[in-house]
Amino acid sequence: MLSSINAFLLDMDGTICLGSQAIDGAAAFIEYLRRTHRPYLFLTNNPTGDAATYSDKLCRMGIHAAPENVLTAGEATVQYLLTNTPYRRVCAVGTPSFESELREAGIETTDVHPEAVVLAFDRTLTYAKLERACLLLREGLPYFATNPDRVCPEDYGYIPDCGATAALLEAATGRTPLYVGKPNPAMIRMAMARLCAGPSETAMVGDRLYTDMVMASRAGVTAILVLSGESKPEDVAAAEHPPEFVFDSVKELHEALANSDRP
């Protein structure tokens, strides 16, 4: 029953918004979660901004979100490096914002004798960055990436994301990274810890089978797929990790949740 879900983890791109536009019904759905005292956290695999950046973006769309309501793949990657690795000097292929997140956490970004390579969705990508990463990967440096998404949905179409850049580097080096963001269950465990919620009462809502739904399955939480982004109805039948619920968008999820809550 949907009514048993007490905590919601929400993908952003393709689920709550497309580019700078909120998906129809998204603001009303978030307001319903607030009104029914269900904690929520926006989980985005897009590391081009920090939590405050995404909070501002959502608020401009009329969606209530404080920085503490957002967990990015960039923040998750920083935390993973600090908690699970000894690497504090990295070659970062990412936006200036992502590099700032690393430095603020005490991780130096450098091209000179780095200890690891960290790849992110990078709208400032240059051939020089790819060249340096390629050379370091061929030397055998440890290799991490924020997210495996092949494309990022914008209101004007789909653009290359971190997974596409990783595919380019794999073709050149034969190396694949350890992805920290979705579908790595480490990210969902970080999110549940922040909400003080357990798997049986938590749902992951997203538009991608190979990240959002796979992560939900690996973490043992309820998987809710919306068809407002990348995934199409025909993809669901072939999914290795099919979701428990499928809705056209969060607008229909809102209606179903409200109906489930009625006595």
Number of C-alpha atoms within 10 A of each C-alpha: 7 17 13 13 16 18 23 25 28 24 26 25 27 24 25 31 23 20 18 13 15 22 21 14 16 22 20 16 21 23 15 16 18 13 9 12 11 15 18 24 22 24 28 23 30 25 27 21 19 20 22 15 13 24 20 16 18 22 13 14 16 15 19 16 21 15 15 12 20 24 28 25 27 31 24 23 26 22 17 17 19 16 9 8 10 10 15 17 20 25 24 25 25 24 18 15 16 23 22 17 18 24 15 11 14 13 18 18 20 15 16 9 10 18 18 24 26 24 28 30 31 21 14 11 14 10 8 9 15 18 13 14 24 19 13 21 22 12 10 12 16 17 20 21 25 29 29 26 22 16 17 21 18 16 13 8 10 15 12 15 21 26 23 16 22 23 17 14 19 15 11 15 17 12 17 16 21 16 20 25 31 28 25 21 20 17 25 27 15 15 22 20 11 15 18 10 16 15 17 13 16 25 24 27 30 32 28 25 25 16 20 29 28 22 23 28 19 14 19 16 22 22 25 26 29 27 19 22 24 18 17 16 12 8 12 16 10 9 13 12 17 18 21 13 13 19 18 16 23 27 19 16 22 20 14 14 19 16 12 13 13 7 4
